[in-house]
Amino acid sequence: MEIKKSVQSHRVDFKAYRDARNSGVVLVSPETVGSRNIWMGVGFLAPAELGPSGAHEPEEALFILQGSGVVSVDGQETPVKAGTGIYIPPNVAHSLRNTGKTSMIFVVSMTNVQTGNLVSDVSGELCFNCGG
């Protein structure tokens, strides 16, 4: 099997995103690498900032790389910190809030992006509140 395209982390200027509020960068998507069933990005939240929220068809997984906060899944709030992984089922309301004193950095991935690509646009920017 031939690999058509890849995005490598050294090509992404993460430093430019770390100080931005509610921002991130798309690494793997139909727009960046032509993926059909998976999407992945890195998000950044400033202290006290509310990030991704809503519900969508794709399954979602989060992995906290830095910082601490609270994830709400179907109304149940759970503390998270660096090293925490979270699974979010399809069509379940969820949100992520940074409760720490430093920036929160997390990896987010989704399946079946063709049925609910709600978090990326063609520029490759993460759009946490797309579609409303």
N, C-alpha and C positions, 0 to 999 in steps of 0.2 A: 504494500500500500504506500503510495506516495503522499508525503506531507505537502499540502498545497501552500500553506502560509503559516507563519508563527509570529507571535509578538513576544519579545523577550523583555524582562524587567529592566534591563539596562537602557532600553529605548524610551522608557517612561520617566519623565522628570517628576518623581514623587514630591520632591522638595517644593515645587511650585504649588502643590495642592494642600500641603500640610497646614498652612495658615489660612486657607480659604474655609468659609463656613459652609457646611452641608455640601461637600464636594467629593469628587472621586474621579477615577479613571477606569474606563472599560478596557479589559485585557483580551477577553475572548467573547466574540459575538458574531452574528451573521455579517455585520458591517466590517469588523476588524480582521477576522480570519475565515469567514465563510462557514462558521459552525451552523449546524442544523438543529441540534437538540440540547445544546448547553451554552450557558452564558456565565462569565465570571468578571468581577471587577474588584477594585480596592476602594473603600470609602474612608473618609476622614470627617470626624465630628469634633468641633471645638467644645471646650468645657460647657456644661449646662445646655448643650444643643440637642434638639430632637431631630432624629434622622429619618430613615425610611419608615413609612407608615402606610397602611392600607391592606388590601387583600387582592390576590391575583391567582390565576389558574396555575402557573408553574410552581412546582415544589421549590423551596429555597433553603439554602444552608449558609450560615454565617460562621466565621471564625475570627475571634478577637485577637489581634496581633499586639495591640498596645492600648493601655488605658482601662477604664472600668465604667460600668454603667448598669442600665436596667433594660432588659428586653421584655416586651409584653407580647404574649402569644395567646390569642383567644381570651383576652382579659386577665390572664395570669401573669403577674410580673415576677421576674427572676433576675437576681443580681448576676452580672457577668464581669469577667476580667480577662486579661491576657491569658490565652491558652484555652478559653472556653469555646466549644462548638455548639451551635444551635441548629436544630432542624425545624422548619416551618412547613406544615402540610399545605396542599393546595386550598385556595379560597378561605384561608383563615386570617382574620385581622391580626396585624402585628406592627410593632414599632420598636425602635432602638433609641435610647437616650443616653448621652454621656453624662454621668454624675461625678466624674473625677475632676481633678485639677489640671490635667494635661489632655492633649488631643487624644481622641480615640481613633485607632486605625484598625480596619477590619476587612476581611475578604468576604465577598458575597458571591454565591453562585446559584444558578437556577437551571431547571430542566425545561424542555419543551418550549423554548423561547419563541417559536413561530406562533404559538397559541396565545402568548401574553407577554410580548416584549415590552414591558412597561418601564424599564429602567435604563434604556440606552437610546441615544439618538445617533444620527449619522456622523456627528462630530467626534464621537467616542467619549463624550462627557457623561458622567453619571448624572441622572436626573431623578432625584428621589421623589419628587412630587409630580411626575409626569401624569398627564391625563386627568388632572383635577386636583 
